[in-house]
Amino acid sequence: MASHNSNLFNLVEKTIGADNAARVMQLMAIPSGFNVWECGWVSRKELAQALNMVLFFDLLERVPTGRLCTEEVAARGGKVFHDHGALRTVRWMQHGALPPGEAAFTRILEPLGYRLNGVFPLDRIGMTGRSYVHADNPEEIAQFFVSELHPERFSEGFQQAVTNVLSSSKDPLSPFAHCMLHELARDGRLPFAEAIELLPQLKACFGRQHDIPSLDDYEVLLAESDEMAWIATEGNAFNHVTDRVDDLDRLTREQAALGRPMKKAVEISQSGRIRQTAFKADPVLRQFRTGNGDMVQREVPGSFYEFIRRDKMAGDAALDLGFDAGNAQAIFKMTAAAR
């Protein structure tokens, strides 16, 4: 693993504070290849890793079950190997100032050095998933799994509710951010001062960009799609982060013995090389607007913490970095609302 990379630490520190930066550096394994850095310049892989670290920390702040699990790993002297983060988007033209669907994120991921690695039809839930790996270190820098929901596959009432919810969306990226992403894509690096200013704007993209939804719209969405109902309250926040582990079956037994809200069955890909399980989403309280203009609070599913084991490709030394549509659709059920 890498020695202390001052570029990484300083980027994370300026975004989430010194204490939190030190904590996330303690919790997360830093991929190899970060033991050399250039003073005054930030490479695309350093900025990508820093973004992953602040988003990982953000999820732990929102998901007590995941935070407890990572702290237990650290207490044993270990570190979590962050495999991928997942977020949900909506491919819908009535999306306010925000680009529709995954376009709001490919404009970030591609300059950071990510490339498309797979497309996964999630037809049972009216979505499409796409995975992005980092070109500079695909096996160790965390992937992004970006899913798009397709409202046209649902009822007209559902589509209107989607428009009602998303049409107020703002774009967190300033003209400065667009310029810096262009330069990063062109040059593969940025001056440190510009990278420090860009990272908080990138982090801000992974949140809810629209106004507080109405309870009526939420109920319409919930009746047809748990995933769209989740987006209505949580937006584009990381739906989950994933710890890559060596022995998933043992971990599942240990967490179940502790009474943790673990998924009952381990999901196994068709190839047999990818095994996944997860905690159920931690509940959160969210506000909704009522028809008379009042605000009400309701408990809804928040984000969750996932585990994955990846085996090597047949006859190859490389890890299988793919995903499985069946696994993904089953894992998505972790955010299903209670009925």
ABEGO torsion letter per residue (X at the ends): XBBBBAAAAAAAAAAAEAAAAAAAAAABBBBBGAABBBBGBBBAAAAAAAAAAAAAAAAAAABAAAAAAAAAAAAAGBBBBBABBBBBBBBBABAEABBBEAAAAAAAAAAAGBBBABBBBBAAAGBBBBBBBBAABAAABBBBBBBBBBAAABBAAAAAAAAAAAAABBBABBAAAAAAAAAAAAAGBBBAAAAAAAAAAAAAABBBABBBBBAAAAAAAAAABAAAAAAAAAEABBABBBBBBABAAAAAAAAAAAGBBBBABBBBBAAGABBBBBBBBBBBBBBBBBAAGBBBBBBBBBBBBBBBBBBBBBGBABBBABBBAAAAAAAAAAABBBX
